[in-house]
Amino acid sequence: MKYKRILLKLSGESLMGNNQYGIDPIRLNEYAQEIKEVVALGVEVAIVIGGGNIFRGVAGAAQGMDRVQGDYMGMLATVINSMALQSALEEAGVYTRLQTAIRMEQIAEPFIKRRATRHLEKGRVVIFGAGTGNPYFTTDTAATLRAIEIGADVILKGTRVDGIYSADPEKDPSATKFDTLTFDEVYQKGLNVMDMTAFTLSQENNLPIIVFDMNTSGNLKKLVEGGNIGTLVK
């Protein structure tokens, strides 16, 4: 395998499937099968999921809600998504552990770096919920932070497009796709890969990011095997 330990970042919106909100059980099970395939290859998998399909703190703040309160609500939304994915993975026969940045002992372990690393070494998928546990930080930042802490080889950001483009390919048919980019090129071109805090963390720690289409069956497996999928930023 090209990558031994990965951090898979999924957006909450990706769990909606074709629905307008919530969790689509069909999409959830598809993701579980994709992850199961790479675990069977011996790849150590950690996962961070957003919560935008349930609640987004920034949106709440835009409507007059206290930003801190809204962000904590968003963190709880990520835990709901994490629990759903954990259930789907275990139904598929994959051993998992859910760790959260906010203590909730009845449903998850608290995040402890050494414990998370040990779970990965034992072949368990570790899902990190509740972001960083702090308001004003996105789940992109949480994903980058956790990836650095566990010594992941790469961040794989699963989206609904097949890489990074010069413009939004859903709105601009003339947009061109990049196969590889440097961190500096992303800055210079003003491309939206991750929020700036997450992106800077990745750059400072020499942690590559691959943006790819998670909704195409087999893409995750091809990536860990070294396939030329998506856009690599390094």
Buried (B, 14 or more C-beta within 10 A) or exposed (E): BEBBBBBBBBBBBBBBBEEEEBBBEEBBBBBBBBBBBBBEEEBBBBBBBBBBBBBBBBEBBEEEBEBEEBBBBBBBBBBBBBBBBBBBBEEBEBEBBBBBBBEBEEEBBBBEEEBBBEBBEEBBBBBBBBBBBBBEBBBBBBBBBBBBBBBBBBBBBBBEBBBBBEEEBEEEEEBEEBEBBEBEEBBEEEBEBBBEBBBBBBBEEEBBBBBBBBBBEEBBBBBBBEBEBBBBBB
